[in-house]
Amino acid sequence: MYYSLTIVIPVYNESGSIIKTLESIERNVRLPHTINLIYDFDNDTTIAPVMEYKRTYNKTNINMVKNKFGKGALNAIKTGFSTSDHDPVMVVMADMSDDLSCAAEMLDKLNKGYDIVCGSRYMTGGKQIGGPLLKRTLSRIAGVSLYYLTGLPTHDVTNSFKLYSKKVLDTINIESDGGFELGMELVVKSFVKGYAITEVPTVWTDRSDGKSRFRLFKWLPKYMHWYMYALKNKPKRNPANKLQETNV
């Protein structure tokens, strides 16, 4: 049973949405938690409203943490992982694209013994609203095809909104060097190693404020690398099957 949680949020000039994101977390995450917002540079527009919010509401569980591995989303998430000594880690975007109403269900799955819980746009009950057509089409094809071709127990391997046990983060060697493909690498490698993975339906909504740091054509080859890795290294048995049967 987990009694606390670390929430990692990579940020890049998110002044228009960050307070709404923090308020959504406070409404939906009942487990005691620490929120670590990872930024690249000291004049990031996210910092001022967050510090004002902390002072106004005495939010001692919210921290601004400077990216220590270099600039960019990948290094921000890696920095966020390093801030948790023992807690499970939930990765959340700062732009209100992730629906935190499923947080309780994700934590329940982790407490039942799963090692990674994926927020899934492409399973029954999930939904994606907005976003570039090519990006969402490729993402759906990748997730659904790996689900059927390899038995990977999530329809949405590319979504960054995931909950990780500390055990997974401590035993997976991160090789990604691009951006948000990190989430795919962690799930694929964990599946191959035999960790138990599951998913819960989530609604993803494209950002209405600020500018996305997602670089489709730059990162597409990196996603393809982990897609092929999953096909080549799929385990003979689905490691989550036994756990799923136990939790029925």
Protein Blocks (a to p, Z undefined) as FASTA:
>chain_A
ZZbdcdddddehillmmmmmmmmmmmmmmbgcddddddfbfklcklmmmmmmmmmnopak
bccdddfkbgcjklmmmmmmmmpmkbccddddfklpacfklmmmmmmmmmnopabdcddf
kbghiaceejjfklmmmmmmmmmmmmmmnopacfblmbmbdcddfklmmmmccfbfkbmm
mmmmmmmmmmmnopacddddddddddfedjdfbdfklmmmmmmmmmmmmmmmocfbdfkl
mmmmmmZZ
